[in-house]
Structure formats: C-alpha cells, structure tokens
Amino acid sequence: MTIKISAEAKEVLMELSKFVEAKNTPGAGKRFRNKFIIKIKEQLKHSEHLNCKHPKLNEQKLKCFFINDWVIAYQKNEDSILIYLIIHGSLLAY
C-alpha cells in the first residue's frame, strides 16, 4: 500500500521543518521532518483509526489520528492512503 501526501500537508511539513531548523542546529529540521513522517507511516500501518470528529473533516469522510498535538487527516482507498491534512489541534475549533 502506498502512502501519498497532499500538497497542503507537504507544505505544513516544510514549514515545520523550517521552524525547527531556525530554532536548532543545522540539519535539525530535516531530521524532525523525517522522524515525523516515520511516525505517520507507523501509525498508518499498525492502527485502524476512527472517522474525524471535526464536522468539516467528517463531512469529507476522513479518518484522523494524533501525533503529539498534531492532527493527521487521511483517506484510505483500496491500494493507497492519501494524507490530506496535517494541522495543529489547537487550530481546530468545534
């Protein structure tokens, strides 16, 4: 099963990486991004997740899980998984 990341989710990962890089030693941003992607893949391979509780995400029939304070919303198809959104949990207003 292939895991794909939407352009919006990639942009969030890049901005997170830049932020971590700016606050730490050279290369920290890239290491952070790689570890975050590994955590996402592990969660997707070893767990079945519930539909998102947030109304807008639930309307799109997305499934969600958390990594620390970050919400990862995705859709699982027969042969692939598409990560639609990575957003900080504090930014989701109910």
N, C-alpha and C positions, 0 to 999 in steps of 0.2 A: 504494500500500500504506500502510495506516495503522499508526501505532505507538502502542500503548497502554501505560500504566504502572500496575501493580497498586497497591493502596492501601499495601501494605507497602513497596514500592520508593519510592513518593511520600513516605512518612514518613521514610525514610532520607535522601532528597534534602533534605527540610525541615530535618532535624536537622543535616545537613552545612552547610546554608546558615546556620543559626543559629550554629553553631560558628565558621564563617569570619567571620560578621558580628561576633561578640563579640571576635574577636582582631584585627580590622582596622578600616578606616574605614567609615563608614555607606555602605551600598549594596554592599559587597564580597560579602556573602553571596548576594545576588540575582545579581550578575554571575557569581560562581562557579557557581551552580546553572544559569544559562543556558548558560554555556560547557560545563559537564559534559553537559547534555542535547544540545547540538550535537555533542559528541564521540561520544556514544552513537549519535545518528542517522547520523553519517558512517560509523561502524563498521558499522552495520546495512545501510546502502545499498551499501557498497563491498567487503564481505567476506562470505565464507561461513565459518561457524565450525563447529568440531567439537563433538560432544557433551561435556558437562561431565565432567571426570574424577572429581569428588567423587561417591562412591557414592549419597548421598541425592538429589543433583541429577540424576545419570544415571538413577536409577530413574524419575524423572518425565519422562525424555526431553527434558531441557532442553539448550540449546546455551549455551556460555559464551565470553566474551572478557574481556580485562582493559583497564582504563584506569588507568594507574599501578598502584597496589596494590589497586584495587577490582575485584571480580569482578561482571560483569553476566550474569545468567542469564535466558534468554528462550526463548519457544517461537514458532516461525514457522508460521503457517497459510497457507492459500491467499491470503487477502486482507488479513491483518493480522499484526502482530508484537506479542506481549504480553511486556513485561519483568516477570518475576516477582520478581526479587530483585536487590538491589544490596548487596553485603557486602564488608567489608574482607578481603583474602586471609588475613590473619593469624588471622582468626576461624574459618576452615575447617580443622578438624582431620581428618586422614585416618586 
